[in-house]
């Protein structure tokens, strides 16, 4: 899909506060559903809370890529307009609750996520819900290719990072489609971390200096891919993506939209301008802690990635959840 050129230059740093408010509100709302085994209710709560915050965003935002359609779950839909109109235009990529099953089952790793970018700079996957991805840290920039075998990818990344293959830690989601990929990575000697979901979190483990992974491979969602690209661009890492339809109906819709499933997109094609990424923890884990009560308010931990910097923010907000924080 073709992007339009930005009409005006937007300083996305001016949107940092609303990004943090959006993820904080979504995290608190979804936390009420932690351990209740109803992932759609958790997703709906996060989505509605985030939508309410974005309605007051200073400017005119457009959801270029949202979450929900793929899983028939509640969503901030593609093309949805948000904001109060009193400010700059901007693009949005959003997953109000990454790790819905983690939230429902009270497993670590669920978080609320959003990315803002200059208008017209976010790639739109159209009817494509899934994409094949490679994410590497800055030191391995330029050494990967989606056409390479897993074994060659491991060798190239290991060389760039100055470590043997048997010390590489690779993130691959634990899905049936990845069985052969995981087996080949293990045979090559790498350690493979296989979360059930959450490839944005997996990518952050690769990108952050304090992260515990060297490489992410495999097929995940396109919304997560675009949000990941915003973080990759801000931190100087590298990413490649290619549409990977999982059903014939999806493949047919992609062809009907005039899109090429063989085309490989670079990070700069996925996010073609300044961008920021924000996330707030819901169920805790290695990246972000879970919300907790603090003097009658809710204290949550967020991460803001913008202008080459990673900032961790602990902030409080209103208590809009039923049953309190557990």
TORDO-403502 format. One line per field, with one value per residue (C-alpha): x, y, z; residue number from 0. Coordinates in steps of 0.1 Angstrom, whole numbers, plus 2048, in hexadecimal, padded with zeros to 3 digits. Example, Ala and Ser with C-alpha at 12.3 -4.5 7.8 and 13.67 -1.06 7.14 Angstrom:
2
xx [87B_889]
yy [7D3_7F5]
zz [84E_847]
pos [0_1]
This chain:
326
xx [800_80D_810_808_824_821_810_823_840_834_84A_840_851_835_81E_832_81A_7FB_80C_815_7F2_7E2_7F7_7F4_7CE_7CC_7E2_7CE_7AD_7B9_7C9_7A6_7A3_7C4_7BF_79A_79F_78C_7A5_78B_77D_7A1_7A8_786_78E_7B1_7A4_788_79F_7B8_79E_791_7B4_7BC_79B_7AD_7CE_7DC_7D7_7C8_7D3_7CB_7CD_7E1_7E3_7CF_7CA_7AC_7A0_7B8_7A9_786_78B_783_799_7A4_79C_7B1_7A8_799_79E_7A7_7B2_7A3_7AF_7C3_7E6_7FB_7F1_800_7FE_7F7_7FF_7EF_7EA_7D7_7E0_7FC_7FB_7D6_7D9_7F5_7DD_7C0_7D6_7EB_80B_828_82C_80B_80E_7FC_80E_80C_822_81E_82F_82F_810_812_831_823_820_7FD_7FA_7D7_7C6_7E7_7E5_806_82A_84B_865_889_894_8B8_8CA_8DE_8FF_8F0_8E0_8E4_8EE_8CD_8B7_895_8A2_8BD_8B9_8B5_8D8_8E8_8D4_8E2_906_903_8F4_90D_92A_91C_917_939_92C_929_908_903_901_8E6_8C3_8A7_883_869_845_839_821_81C_828_84A_852_86B_87B_880_88E_8A8_8B2_8B7_8CB_8E2_8E9_8D6_8C0_89C_883_85F_845_821_81B_829_841_843_851_868_875_87B_890_8A6_8A8_8AD_8D0_8C3_8AF_8B5_8B4_8C8_8B0_88B_87E_85D_83A_825_80A_80E_803_81E_836_830_832_852_860_859_86F_889_88C_88F_8AA_8BF_8B9_8AF_88F_882_85E_84A_825_81E_7F9_7ED_7CD_7C3_7A9_7C4_7DB_7BF_7B6_7DB_7DD_7BC_7CB_7E8_802_820_824_848_853_86B_866_882_87D_87E_861_84C_852_85D_861_866_853_850_845_835_82B_81D_81F_800_80B_830_84E_872_869_84F_840_81B_804_801_7EF_801_7F0_7CE_7DA_7E8_80D_817_838_83C_857_85B_871_877_894_8AC_8A5_894_883_871_856_843_823_801_7DE_7BA_7AC_792_792_779_786_7A6_7C9_7D1]
yy [800_823_83D_862_87B_88D_8AE_8BF_8B5_8A7_8A7_885_88D_8A4_885_873_87C_871_850_849_853_83B_81D_824_826_806_7F3_7FD_7F4_7D2_7CA_7C6_7A7_797_772_772_75D_775_783_795_7A8_7B2_7BE_7D1_7E2_7ED_7F8_80E_81E_826_834_84C_859_85D_870_88D_88A_8AC_8AA_894_86F_853_82F_821_7FF_7F1_7D0_7BA_7B2_795_785_791_7A5_7C8_7E2_805_800_809_82C_837_85C_868_888_8AA_8B9_8D4_8CB_8B7_899_878_853_838_813_802_7E2_7EC_7CB_7B6_794_790_76C_775_78E_776_75B_772_769_782_796_7A8_7CE_7EA_7F8_815_827_84A_856_873_874_85D_84B_82A_80D_7FF_7D9_7DC_7BA_7AA_79E_78B_791_77F_793_796_7AE_7B4_7CC_7EA_7D6_7BE_7D8_7CF_7AB_79A_790_77F_769_75A_738_739_72A_746_760_752_752_776_784_771_77F_7A2_79F_78F_76F_74B_73D_728_748_758_75A_75C_765_751_74F_72D_726_707_71B_71F_6FA_6F5_717_710_6EE_6FC_717_6FE_6E6_703_708_727_72B_731_744_73B_751_748_76B_78E_795_7BA_7B0_798_7B3_7CA_7AF_7B0_7D6_7E1_7E2_7D0_7B7_791_788_78D_786_783_76D_760_76A_781_79B_7BA_7D2_7C5_7C8_7EC_7F5_7E2_7F5_815_809_7FB_81C_830_81A_814_7EF_7DD_7CC_7BB_7B1_79F_797_773_76B_74D_746_746_761_778_770_777_798_7A3_79B_7AD_7CC_7CB_7C2_7AB_790_78B_7AF_7B4_7D4_7E6_7F7_819_80D_801_822_83E_85B_864_84D_845_825_822_804_7FF_7DE_7CB_7A9_7B0_79E_7A6_7C6_7D8_7D3_7CF_7EB_7EE_804_822_83B_836_838_81F_81E_80F_80C_817_818_834_830_851_863_847_846_82D_83B_828_83B_832_846_847_84C_849_828_81F_7FA_7E4_7D0_7E3_7D8_7B4]
zz [800_7F8_812_80B_812_833_830_84C_862_883_8A2_8B0_8D0_8D8_8D9_8F4_910_8FE_8F4_918_923_909_913_938_936_920_938_957_946_93A_95B_96A_954_95D_965_95B_93C_926_90D_8F8_916_920_8FC_8FB_91C_910_8EE_8FC_917_8FC_8E4_8FF_905_8E0_8DB_8ED_8DB_8D1_8AB_890_893_87B_884_867_875_892_8A4_8A6_883_881_8A0_89D_8BD_8C7_8B6_8AE_889_86B_85F_881_888_8AA_8BB_8C2_8A1_8B2_8A8_88F_87A_884_87C_896_898_8B6_8CA_8EA_8FA_8EC_8FC_901_90C_924_934_935_945_95B_94A_947_927_921_91A_909_8EB_8D2_8B8_8AA_88A_872_85B_83D_849_856_83E_83B_835_828_82B_837_85B_85D_854_855_869_872_88E_899_8B0_8A2_8A1_888_872_84D_851_84E_830_830_813_828_839_85F_862_84D_860_881_873_867_887_89C_888_88B_8B1_8B6_8C7_8BC_8B0_8CF_8E3_8CF_8DE_8C4_8C9_8B5_8BF_8C8_8AB_895_877_888_890_874_87A_89F_898_880_897_8B3_89D_893_8B8_8C1_8E0_8D7_8ED_8E2_8F2_8EA_8DC_8DF_8C3_8CB_8EE_8DD_8C6_8E3_8F4_8D4_8D1_8F5_903_922_90D_90F_8EA_8CA_8AE_8A7_88A_87E_874_88A_885_86F_88A_8A1_883_87D_8A2_8A5_887_899_8B6_89E_88C_8AC_8BA_89B_898_878_86D_84D_847_82C_82B_834_830_845_832_80E_814_822_804_7EB_7FC_7FB_7D6_7D0_7E1_7C8_7E2_7DD_7F7_7EC_7F2_810_823_835_856_845_82E_84B_85E_847_85F_884_89B_8C0_8D1_8F4_909_92C_940_948_956_95D_94F_945_933_948_96B_971_97E_9A4_9BD_9CB_9E2_9D4_9AF_997_991_96F_95E_939_91F_906_8E8_8D6_8C5_8CB_8F0_907_926_941_953_972_972_984_976_980_98B_970_976_987_9A4_9A9_9A2_9AC]
pos [0_1_2_3_4_5_6_7_8_9_10_11_12_13_14_15_16_17_18_19_20_21_22_23_24_25_26_27_28_29_30_31_32_33_34_35_36_37_38_39_40_41_42_43_44_45_46_47_48_49_50_51_52_53_54_55_56_57_58_59_60_61_62_63_64_65_66_67_68_69_70_71_72_73_74_75_76_77_78_79_80_81_82_83_84_85_86_87_88_89_90_91_92_93_94_95_96_97_98_99_100_101_102_103_104_105_106_107_108_109_110_111_112_113_114_115_116_117_118_119_120_121_122_123_124_125_126_127_128_129_130_131_132_133_134_135_136_137_138_139_140_141_142_143_144_145_146_147_148_149_150_151_152_153_154_155_156_157_158_159_160_161_162_163_164_165_166_167_168_169_170_171_172_173_174_175_176_177_178_179_180_181_182_183_184_185_186_187_188_189_190_191_192_193_194_195_196_197_198_199_200_201_202_203_204_205_206_207_208_209_210_211_212_213_214_215_216_217_218_219_220_221_222_223_224_225_226_227_228_229_230_231_232_233_234_235_236_237_238_239_240_241_242_243_244_245_246_247_248_249_250_251_252_253_254_255_256_257_258_259_260_261_262_263_264_265_266_267_268_269_270_271_272_273_274_275_276_277_278_279_280_281_282_283_284_285_286_287_288_289_290_291_292_293_294_295_296_297_298_299_300_301_302_303_304_305_306_307_308_309_310_311_312_313_314_315_316_317_318_319_320_321_322_323_324_325]
